[in-house]
Amino acid sequence: MADQLIRIGHSPDPDDAFMFYALAEGLIPMDGFRVEHILRDIETLNRWAHEGRLEVTAISVHAYAYLADRYRLLPHGASMGEGYGPMVVATSDIDPAELPNLRVAVPGTWTSAFLELQLAVGRIENPVVVPFDTVLDEVEQGNVDAGLVIHEGQLTYQTQGLRSIINLGEWWHDLTGGLPLPLGANAVRRDLGEAVMPPLSRLLRNSIAYSLEHREPALAHAEQFGRGLNHQLADEFVGMYVNERTLDYGEDGREAVRELLRRGHEAGLVPGPVTVDFIED
C-alpha cells in the first residue's frame, strides 16, 4: 500500500522550519506517511484552513475560532510566549490607548497577535494589513503610525530605529496571573478520521523532539529562513518558540488557549463560544 500523502502548511520562518527539520530531511521513520511541505505566511494558512485545503496546517489560535468545525488542535507544535511575545512598534512614543485611532500595520486580522492587541487596547476598525515581513519597513518609512510585529522582528526592530510601545506577552502575563500567551498552533483536518489522526500526531511530535535533541543541525536548517538573523539571534528566536511546551501545551497552555478565545468571544471579537478540541495521541 502506498504511503499516505499529508500536506503540511507552515510559515517560512525559523521556528517552524526548526520544528519540521526531521520531516524535511527524512531523518525519522515516516510510519506510512509521506509529507509535502507548503510554505505560506500564517494569515494565508489561516484563510486556507477555513477552506480545508491542507491536511495539517499551522494556524493562529485566534483563527481556530473560525475553524473548529473543520480542524482539531494537535497537542504539540504550539508557539507560546512566556512573558514575551508580539509587540507594537513605532518611531516615537505613542500611548497604546491611542492605537485604535491610528494607522496600525498588522500581519493579518486572524492572527492571534491582532486579537490580543484589540483585547489590550480596544477594537481597531481599520487595520492596515501587510505581509508580516514588511511591517517594520512600513513603520520605518512612515507609511503607518505603528506596526504589530510577529516572528523574528521581535528581536530586530531596534536596528531600524524603532521602539516598542506595548509588549503583548507582558500584558497577557500580568492580565492572567502568569498564563503563557497563545500564538500559533498546529491543526489536523477532522475528515482524516480517528485511525489516521493519532499516528500522524505522533509523527509530528517526533519531528519536534528530534530537532530539540539535535539542536545544532536543526538550527542550521532553520537559519535559512531567518531573514537577517545571525546565528545567535536565530538560536534565541527558536528557543523562544520551540521548547518543551512545543512538545505539549501543558494544562496551563491548554487553559491559556481557552482563556484567550473566551475573552475574545466576550469582547465580541470572535464568534463563539469556542469548544477547544485537542487530539490526544
ABEGO torsion letter per residue (X at the ends): XBBBBBBBBBBBBAAAAAAAAAAAAGABBAGGBBBBBBBBBAAAAAAAAAAGABABBBBBAAAAAAAAAABBBBABGBBBBBGBEBBBBBABBBBAAAAAABBBBBAEAABAAAAAAAAAAEBBABBBBBBAAAAAAAAAAGABABBBBBEAAAAAAAAAGBBBABBAAAAAAAAAGGBBBBBBBBBBBAAAEAAAAAAAAAAAAAAAAAAAABAAAAAAAAAAAAGGBBAAAAAAAAAAABBAAAABAEAAAAAAAAAAAAAAAAAGABBOBBBBBBBBX
